[in-house]
Amino acid sequence: MQTPDIRELLEKYKKGIITEQEMALLEIWYIERRREPLDVSDGQIETLKNEVWQSLQLEDSAPAYGHRWKSLAAAAAVLLLLAGTAYFLAIAPGKKRNYTTIAANQDSAIEYKPGSNRATLTLSNGQQIVLKEAHNGKLTEDASVAINKTDDGELVYSHSKQSSAAVPALNILSTPRGGQYHLTLSDGSQVWLNAASSISYPVAFNAKERIVTVSGEAYFEVAPRDGQPFKIHTGKQEIVVLGTHFNVKAYPDDPEISTTLLTGSVKVTNTISGATGVLKPGQQARIINNSGGLDIQPVHPDDAISWKNGYFLFDNQDIKSIMKIISRWYDVDIEYREPPGSERFGGTFSRSSNMQEILTNLERIGHVHFKLFPGKVTVTTPVQ
């Protein structure tokens, strides 16, 4: 048996077809990537990796051995618990559990399903199109550009004739809580819009530059064009690129704006102070709200686009930041019975999971409790 590719394991996890042994191996990989800040030794990691790999090799020859993955994964979780992070085991969607979920004591009619491809398109004349209700194919034409909706739920702009408009016509694509959408701009650049986000853009770019405005979170794959830079405005930040892949997170209610570069090169500017920096692949620029600074740090860039790839990745986050993400994707309000605690959580979950699955796992490993109501979740964090 060859060592499985981590991307392949993540794809299996996303589809809910990952085996229990492969899941344990994925957990070890997660810890290995973060062992330096967690002070987990190479020896501990190698021991767990070897044991998990042995269990994978014995999977077909010893069916009874399958239960051993639980103790191995538990050992992996212990390393994180000892390091001060409550870590939940991301069991694949559909797997049965032998514990009582929070839903057991709630109204059985309350169910929070994951988000889906939902968005509203606002044309330059103010007309709005609810894309989930719109037919596939050509939706309309705006300022000489045809706007099409594909069978996969993607919005695609394509030139039907040259535009003679002196002032570019602007469109706005906005997703609600519980929505996401894929957009192809008229220059061929692609944008993936996360929940509770919006992007404003010309239906046809001028020859000098390409400018869009983003609120919320979006992943870009910008088509390269010499002499026609691509610029993204987020209110307190400007990003200038020629052709690259990167993620922008700029929610109005978040304390910071972040830009994470996967490939290429981008220039980030804090529009408050004028501070600038050029990112290399694997770096993230952060701007704290109302701050004139610009902080650039190395990161795992794939972590920033976990949402685009179909899963949540919580890395040493407090409950408030996690519930903010939950609120956006499951379209639910969050209410705190008392100020949220400082306990940190980590782990991964498929975005196709029902919300109750995630909350149940948080309850299992941390000092936090949830109660579900129609349209609302209350959070209690008892004093430890």
Secondary structure, 3 states (H helix, E strand, C coil): CCCCCHHHHHHHHHHCCCCHHHHHHHHHHHHHHCHHHHCCCHHHHHHHHHHHHHHHHCCCCCHHHHHHHHHHHHHHHHHHHHCCEEECCCCCCCCCCCCCCHHHHCCCCCCCCCCEECCEEECCCCCEEECCCCCCEEEEEECCEEEEECCCCEEEEEECCCCCCCCCCEEEEECCCCEEEEEECCCCCEEEECCCCEEEEECCCCCCCEEEEEEEEEEEECCCCCCCCEEEECCCEEEEECCCEEEEEECCCCCEEEEEEEECCEEEEECCCCCEEEECCCEEEEEECCCCCCEEEECCHHHHCCCCCCEEEEEEEEHHHHHHHHHHHHCCEEEECCCCCCCEEEEEEECCCCHHHHHHHHHHHCCCEEEEECCEEEEECCCC
